[in-house]
């Protein structure tokens, strides 16, 4: 359930860090926590978009399954990381695979 604006979200019960501590942990990393989460979501969306049966999955289903709040958020993230819009992905598979590899490497701690 989404929290109301301004309210504090609690981390997963298995995480013993506060939200503030979790963000602090990533503060000196190349990718801050929010950026890392967005990169992980984008990586998964690109993987789904490149699958042969992706034509049968709607953009909305891909966005939701990757944790984006809506399709527009996914489109912006894909454009930011690849320089292409979502529809160009299928026509430029080689370029997207290279961008995906670069994204994977940026996520390695």
C-alpha positions as CSV (number, residue, x, y, z in Angstrom):
1,X,0.0,0.0,0.0
2,X,1.5,3.4,-1.0
3,X,2.1,5.8,1.9
4,X,0.6,9.3,2.0
5,X,2.8,12.2,0.9
6,X,5.0,13.3,3.8
7,X,4.5,10.1,5.8
8,X,7.4,7.8,6.6
9,X,7.6,4.4,4.9
10,X,9.0,1.6,6.9
11,X,11.6,-0.7,5.3
12,X,10.8,-4.3,4.8
13,X,10.5,-6.2,8.1
14,X,13.6,-8.2,7.4
15,X,15.7,-5.1,6.9
16,X,17.1,-3.9,10.3
17,X,18.1,-0.5,8.9
18,X,16.0,2.6,9.0
19,X,15.1,4.2,5.8
20,X,17.5,7.0,6.6
21,X,20.4,4.6,7.4
22,X,19.7,2.8,4.1
23,X,20.0,6.0,2.1
24,X,23.1,7.0,4.1
25,X,24.7,3.6,3.3
26,X,24.5,4.5,-0.5
27,X,25.4,8.1,-0.1
28,X,29.1,7.7,-1.1
29,X,28.4,5.2,-3.9
30,X,28.5,6.1,-7.6
31,X,24.7,5.5,-7.7
32,X,22.7,6.6,-4.8
33,X,19.9,4.3,-3.6
34,X,17.1,5.9,-5.6
35,X,19.3,5.9,-8.7
36,X,20.2,2.3,-8.1
37,X,16.6,1.3,-7.7
38,X,15.7,3.1,-10.9
39,X,18.6,1.5,-12.8
40,X,17.5,-2.0,-11.6
41,X,13.9,-1.3,-12.7
42,X,15.1,0.0,-16.1
43,X,17.4,-3.0,-16.5
44,X,14.5,-5.4,-15.9
45,X,12.2,-3.4,-18.3
46,X,14.8,-3.5,-21.1
47,X,15.2,-7.3,-20.6
48,X,11.5,-7.7,-20.9
49,X,11.3,-5.4,-23.9
50,X,14.0,-7.4,-25.7
51,X,12.3,-10.8,-25.1
52,X,10.9,-12.3,-28.2
53,X,7.4,-12.6,-26.6
54,X,7.5,-9.0,-25.4
55,X,5.1,-8.1,-28.2
56,X,2.4,-10.0,-26.3
57,X,3.0,-8.0,-23.1
58,X,1.7,-4.4,-22.8
59,X,4.0,-1.6,-21.8
60,X,1.7,-1.1,-18.8
61,X,2.3,-4.7,-17.7
62,X,6.0,-4.3,-18.1
63,X,6.1,-1.1,-16.2
64,X,4.1,-2.5,-13.3
65,X,6.1,-5.7,-13.1
66,X,9.3,-3.7,-12.9
67,X,8.1,-1.4,-10.1
68,X,7.5,1.7,-12.1
69,X,4.5,3.8,-11.0
70,X,3.3,4.2,-14.6
71,X,4.3,3.7,-18.2
72,X,5.5,7.3,-18.5
73,X,8.0,6.7,-15.7
74,X,9.3,3.6,-17.5
75,X,9.5,5.5,-20.8
76,X,11.5,8.3,-19.3
77,X,13.9,5.9,-17.6
78,X,14.4,3.8,-20.8
79,X,15.1,7.0,-22.8
80,X,17.5,8.3,-20.1
81,X,19.6,5.1,-20.1
82,X,19.5,4.2,-23.8
83,X,18.8,7.4,-25.6
84,X,15.9,5.7,-27.4
85,X,12.2,5.6,-26.9
86,X,10.5,2.3,-26.0
87,X,9.3,1.7,-29.6
88,X,12.8,2.0,-31.0
89,X,14.0,-0.8,-28.7
90,X,12.9,-3.6,-31.0
91,X,14.5,-2.0,-34.1
92,X,17.8,-1.3,-32.4
93,X,18.3,-4.5,-30.4
94,X,22.2,-4.5,-30.7
95,X,22.4,-1.0,-29.4
96,X,20.0,-1.7,-26.6
97,X,21.9,-4.9,-25.6
98,X,25.1,-2.8,-25.4
99,X,23.3,-0.2,-23.2
100,X,21.9,-3.0,-21.1
101,X,25.4,-4.4,-20.5
102,X,26.7,-1.0,-19.5
103,X,23.8,-0.6,-17.1
104,X,24.5,-4.0,-15.6
105,X,28.2,-3.0,-15.1
106,X,27.2,0.2,-13.4
107,X,25.2,-1.8,-10.9
108,X,28.1,-3.9,-9.8
109,X,29.3,-2.6,-6.4
